[in-house]
Amino acid sequence: MSTAKLRFIRLSPLKARLVAKEIQGMNAELALAKMEFMPNKAAKIIAKVVASAVANGGYDANEVVISSVRIDKGPVLKRFKARARGMGTRIIKPTSHIFVEVTKEQ
């Protein structure tokens, strides 16, 4: 079993969880191939974390399974944008923490 984590990434946790649900329980090689052709920003970021988890254990991608992918909410960046009549509107920029765990196939 090996793990990898990526923290404080500028990505919405809700959008990242859509990709995480797709690959959980898959073979790592198949998951990496699937994420390569996904149009999401989250797919490219999670693919790097999965590849890192595989490398951290010293495994080949075809001999491990993604046992868990956890996407946690990180701190939110709060910004203001100028609006009419001298007012401002709050802009929320969410961040995420990504944790990936892979285990050897039986």
N, C-alpha and C positions, 0 to 999 in steps of 0.2 A: 504494500500500500504506500502510495506517495501522494503528496499534496502540492498545490501551488495556489498562491493568492495574488490578487491585484486589487489594490485599494485606492480610493479617491479618484476613480476614473469618471470623466465627464460623460455619463451615460445614464439615462433614466432606468431605474430598476424595473419598472413595469415592462419596458421594451426588451430589456435583457432577459427577463424571465420567460418570455415567449420562446426565445432561442434555447434557453436552458432546459425547458420542458421537452423540447424536441430531441435532445441528444442524451438525456439521462438514461443510463442503462445500456447504451450502445457500445459497440466496439470502438475504441479510440480512433482507429484508422478510418472506419466508415464515417464516424462523426466529423473528423477533420475534412474528409472528402465532401460530405454533405454541406458543411459550413462554408466551404470554398465558393460554392455557387449560390449561397443565400445573398440577397441584396441588402441585408441589414448591416448597419454599423456594428451592432452588438455581435453578430456572427464572426466578424473578423477579429474582434477583441477577445471573445471567448475562445476562439480557435488558438490564439497565441497562449492563453492560460492553460488550455488542455495540452498543447505541445510541451509547455514548460513542466507540467505535472508528470508527463510521460518521461521526459528527460531527467527530471529530479530523481526518479526511481531507477534510472538506468535501463529502462525497458525498451522494447520495440513497440511501435504503435499498434501492431496487429496482435499483440499478445496480452493487451490489457483492456479492461472494461471501465467505463466512466461510472463509478458507483454513486457519486453525488456531485451535484452542481448547485451551489447556494449563492443567491444574489441578495445581498443585504443593502439597505438604504444607507447612504453616507450623508455627510453634511450637505446642506443646501446653500448655494451661493445666491444671495439676494441682490438684485440690481434694480435700477430705476431707469425708465425711458421717458423722455419728455413728451408731454401731451398738450392738448389745447388749453388755452387760458392759464398758462403757467403752472399747470398741474403735472404730476408724475404718476406713472403706473408701475407697479412692482412687476419685475420679471424674475421668475423662479428658475434657477439652473441646478437641477438635481445631480447628485453624484452617487456612485455605487461602489460596493465592495464585492468582488467575485472570488469565490472559493471553489476549487475543483479538487476532487479526490478520485484517484484511479486505483484499481486493484487488479491483480493478476488473474487471468481467466483460469478456471479449473478444467 
